[in-house]
């Protein structure tokens, strides 16, 4: 019996020195575990003389109960000490945890939508997988046009439509013009379409998947003045009051007359010079921004409208290119927007 009392004394000394719940769990396992000290004592009871076994077994059970009780008491003490040590002070500032944010292109989409909603334009979306008819024929682009080569357009390996031709990944949002005319049926139409476009290009100012937004206005008295006024309004709202826009004659199959839209450089503000030297960004004071023009009569016909009764303007902007031209961003390579670089994305 002396060894049982010695074992209890040893346990009590070890228990008094435990200061954490982890230490207590280790001690509990060493005494009460399957291969613990107490179970080993019970396994060896066969070595005790028969006349002493009953008393010896009772003593071991008493030891086990004493150990269990002492462990529970010690656990309660340690838990109270832990609660006191970790008590929350509600007056302290909260812990700041890292969190994500919307992509910069999403911010641009939301801003553009707000700007045009102020002047009565509704936002529409149209298919990313489009038919040749809406991407080309309906936009006055014949089958011989180089834009329809597979080096300029992604063709989808799918069944061809007898009415609409092959499927393509939409190369521009301009297909939404005819779809919107067909949907509305009778002008007036004031629409913007924002969506993904796909072209097999990859360099510092082009990516295979990019975003465009298309604006379309159709009515009986629409003219170039309305187009220029809308572009000026958008440029000042999106880029800032100190930026100016201009129209340069150009050619697009789906507009006549057609224009390139330029805006003044955000670095030199249109002067072409910075700190006494030629501006390193624009070299001339202007940056090419978008394409625009009066909608071609053939496009109006494809949309079911009479070109002798209705006129329309349209323009298309590349969102990523616009973000590169916005003041304060200073982005020289469009591809970094989709690189997944957290350090870059965290700035927005």
N, C-alpha and C positions, 0 to 999 in steps of 0.2 A: 504493500500500500504506500510505502514511503516514496516510490518512484512516481506514483500518481500525484501526490502532494507536491513533489519537486517539479513535475511537469506543469502543474497549475501555477506555481510560483514563477516559473520561467515565462509562462504565457502572460501573466499579469505585468511582468517587467517589460516584455516586448510591447504589450498593449499600451502601456503608459508612454512609450516613446514614439508612438505613431502620431503623425501630424497632418497627414493627408488621407483622403478617401482611398487613394490608390494603395498606400501602405497598408491600410486596414483590409482591403480586399486580398492582398498578398498574404497577410497574416491569417485571415479566415481560411483561405485555401490550404495553407500549410497545416492547419489544425483540423478542419472539418471537411476537406476535400476527399475525393475517393481514395486517393493515396496519401491522405493526411495522417498526422501523428495519431489521432484518436482511433481512426479506422484500423491502422496498423496494430494498435494495442488490442483491439477486439479480435483481429485475425490470429493473434498469438495467444489467445486465451487457453488454447489447448495445452500449452506448456505449463499452465498453473495446476497445482495439485487439485484433484476433484473436490475435496472438502473446502477449498478456498475460492472456487470458481464463482459461486453465487455472489459472495461478498465482493469479489474482485470486479465482476460484471456490473454490479450495482454502483460501485465506486466510479467506474468508467462512465456510466450513464450520468451520474451526478456531475462529473467533470465536463461532459459534453454540454449539459444544460447550463453550467456556470460559464463556459466559454461562449455559448450562444447569447446568453443574457448580457455578458460583459461587452461583446462585439456590438450588439444593438445599442447599448447605452453610449458607447464610444462613438458610434456612427451618428447618433442624435446630436452629440456635442460638436462633432466636426461639421455637420450640416449647418448648425446655428452659426458657427464661426464663419463658414463660407458665405452665408446669407448676409452677415454683418459686413464682411469684407467687400462684397460685390453689390451692396445697396446702391440703387440708382439715384443720382442727384438730378432731379428734373430741371434744375436751373442751368445745368451745363449745356453747351452746344451739342447738337447731335453729331454722330459720326458720319462723315461724308463718304458715300460709296460711289464707285464709278458707275456711270450710266450712259446709255447710247443716245443717239439723236437721229433726226431725219437726215437723209442725204441732201447735199447742196442742190442737186437737181430738183428734188422734191420741194425745197424751199422756193426755187425759182418758179416752178409750176404754180404753187399757191399764190405767189406774188403777182404773176401774170394774170391769173384768173381774177384776182381782186381788182387789178388795174382796169381790165376790160369790162368787168361787171358794172363799173361806175358809169360807163357810157352805153349800157344796154345790150352788150354782147353776151350770148349764152355760150357755155362750154359744152362741146360734144366730143365723143371719141368714136373712132371707126376702126375696122379690123387691121391687125398687124399682118395677118396673112390675107393678101388681097388678090383680086383677079387682074390679069393684064388689061382688061377693058377699062376698069376704073383708074388704073395706074398710068395707062398710056393712051389708048384710043379715045377715051372720053375727054382726055386733056389735049387732044389735037397732036399727039405724038405718033407718027406713022410707024409701021413695022420696020422701015429702013433706018430709023433714027438710031444713032450710036448708043443712046442711053439704054436701049433695049438689048444690048450685048450682055453676055453672061459675065463680062469683066466689069460691068457697071451695076448689075442687078443680081440678086440672089433668087434663082428659080427653085420652086419647091417640087420635089419628085412626087407628084400626085396626079390624080385623074384630071384630064383637061376638059374644060366646059365647052360645049359647042357654041354657046352664046357669048361667054366671057373670056375664053382662051385659057392660058396656063395660069397656075397659081404662082405668086411671087411673095417674098417678104417685102412688105410695103417700102418702096424706096423713098417715099416722101408722104407728107400728110395732105398733099394736094388732091389725092383721090377723094378726100372728104368733101371737096367743093361740090362735085356732081352728086354725091350721095345726099348731101344736105339739100340741094335743090330738089332732088326727087322726093326727099322726105317731106319737105315743107309744101311743095307744090305751087304755092303762090307767094311771091315776095310781099312785104320786105323780109330780108334775111340779114341778121347780124350774128355771126357765129365765129368762135375760135375753136380750133381742134388741136389738142396737144397729145402727142403720142410718140412711140418709138419708131424709128426708121432704120433701114438696113442697106448698107452698100459695102462692097468688098474693098474698102480703103483703110489704111493703117499708117498714120504718121503723127507728127506733133499737133496737127490741126484737124485730123480725121480719125474716127474710130469706126469699126464695122457696125456697131449699134449705137445710135445717137438719138437725141430727142429733137423734134421740131414742133413749132406751133404755127398753125395756119390761121389767118384771119380772112373772113369773107364778108363782104357787104353788098347786097343786091337790092336795087330799088329802081324807080323810074327816072330819077334825076341824079344818079351817082356820077361823079367825075373825078378827075385827077386832084382837084383841090381837096376833096374829101379824103382821098388817099394820103396826100401829103400832111394834112392836118392831123389825121389819126396817128401817123408815124411820129410826127413831132410830139404829140401828146404822150405817146408811149415812151419815146426816148427820154423825155424829161422826167417822167414818173419812175422809170426803171433805172436809168443811169445817173440822173441828177439834173438839176436845173441849169447847170453850166455846160451841158452837152448839147450839140447841135446836130441836125441830120440834113442830108441832101440826097437828091435823086440824080442818077447818071443814066443816060440812055443805054439800053442793053437789048438782048433778044432772049425771050423764052417762048416755047411753042404754045403755051397756054394763056399768054397775055399779049395784048396789043393795044397801045404801046407798052413796052416793058422797061423796067428800070432796075439798076442796082442801087441799094440803099447803103449809104455811108454815114458814119457818125464821127464826130471829132474825137481825137485821141484823148484818153483820160490822163495821160502823162504830160503832154504839152498843151492840151486844150485847144488844138487846132492850129497852133503856130508853126508846127514842124520843127521847133527848136527847144532844147532843154539845156539850161546852164551854158548858153553860148555855143552849143554844138547841135548837130542834127539829131533829132529825137531818135533814140535807139529802138523804140517800139514801132512807130508808124513811118518814119522817114519823111512824111509829107504833111502831117497834120490830120489825116483822115484814115479811118479803118473801114474796110468792107464789112457790112453787117448782114445783109439779106437781099432777097430778090422780091420784086413787087411789080404790079402793073394793073392795067384794066383787063378784066377777064375777056378772053377771045370769044367772038360770037359763036364759034363752033363748040366751045365748052358750054356756053349757055344753052345751045340747042341740045347737047347731050344730056343736060339737066332738065330738059323738057320746057325751057323758057324761050320766049320770043325775043331775039336780040334787037329787033326793031322797037320793042316796047321797054325792055329792061336793060340797064347797064350795071356793071359791077366792078369792084376792085378786089384784089387779093394780095396778100404778101405772106411769105414764110420765113421764119427766123430759126436758126439752129440754137437750141438752148445752151449747149456746151460752149459754143463760140461766143454767145452773149455773156456767159459767166466769165470767160477769159477777158472780156472787154470792160467788165464792171469795175468801177473804181475800188481800190483797196485790196482786191484779190491777188493781183500780180501773178497770174498763172501763165506760164510759158509753154506748157505741154498738156494738151487736153487729156492724154491717156492716164495721167495721174488721178483723175477723178474716179476711175474704175480700177485702180491698183489695189484697193483695200488697205492702203497705208493709214493706220489709225492716227498717227501724228498729224497727217494732213486733214483727215476727216474731222478730228476733234476741234479744228478751228471754226467749224460751222455748226 
